[in-house]
Amino acid sequence: MSNSKFAQSPYAVFEDAAMPYLPDDVPGQGMGQGQNAAAVPQGRLEAARRRNERALMAIDGVEGVSLGQTVVGKEALVVYLRDASVKRRVPLQVEGYPVETSITGQIDIQRW
């Protein structure tokens, strides 16, 4: 193993960590996407996220919203929560897409 904590790939940089970094600008790759992922549904999910992100972020305790998958591989919105008590205020579906939640704690963005 090299001294670098990053391993090179033709499509991405993988860190010796639990989750690889896959840049958004690589076609057909990214969070939860494989070579057979259709671009049209992903575009619809992204549009649903954009239309609903403000309302989801307005829920006290919601720290972020992104795209992801359910445990069975179905496209989903992922809502990041400050703590477990927030989960009951988050809808189970948005525009027909399932909503997955992840408890992250408070997310503070620091700008340099």
N, C-alpha and C positions, 0 to 999 in steps of 0.2 A: 504494500500500500504506500502511496506517495505521502509526502509531508503535507500536501494540500488537502484541505477538507472538501474540495470540490472535485468531482469526476466529470470529464468532458463527454459529451454525446453530440451527435450531429444535430439534434433538435433542442437540447437544453443543457443546463448545468445542474448536476445533481450534487447536493450537499450530503455529507455523511450525517443524515438526520432522518427523522421519521417521515418527512414529506419532501418530495423533490420540488425544485423551482423550475417551472415551465413557463417561459415568457409568453405573453399574450399574443405576440406578433408572429408566432409560428403556426401556420395553418394546420388544422387537424389535431393540434396538441393543446394541452392545457388541463385545468382542473376537471377531472372526470370525463375527459373526451378521449376517445380512441380513434383509430384510423377510420372507423365506420360511422363516426358521429356525423349526423346531418347538420348542415349549417343553418337551414331554415328554422328548425325547432329551436336551436340555440339563439337565433335572432329573435324569435318570439319570446323566449324566456327572458332575454336581456331587455326587450321592450317592456315586458311586464314588470321587471325589476325597476326600470327607470320610472314607470308610471306610478309605482306604489312605494318607492323608497322613502319619499318624504313622509307619508302617512305612517309607515313602519317605524321610521326614526323618531317620530313624534311620541311613540309609546315610551313612557318613562322607564329606563333600564335597558333599552335597546341600544347597543353600541355600534352596530353595523349591519349591512345587508350585502349579500353576494350571491353568486350562482354556485350550485353544487349538485349533489345527487342524494337520493335516499339510499338506505342500506341495500336495497335491491337494484340499484343502478338507474332509477327513474330520475329524470331532470327535476330539480327542485330549487327553490329559493332557500338560502341559508341566512338565518337571522342570529346575530351574535348578541348574547345577553350578559348583563352585569352579574346576575345571580339567578338561581332557580325560581325564585318567586315571580319573576317577570314572565315566565313561560305561559302562565294561564291567561295573560292578556294578549298573546300573539295568536293570530288566526292560524287554523290548521291548513288552510288553502288560500291562495291568492290567484285569481283569474284561472282557476282550475289546476294550478300547479301546487304540489304539496310544499309545505313549509317545514324545513328542518331547523332545529335550534341547536346552538352550541354555546355553552357557558364559558365565557372568556374572562370574566371580571371586567373592571373598568378599563377602557382603552383610552390612553392619553396620547394625543398627537403632539409631538414637539417639532417645531419648525426652527431650523437653524438659520 
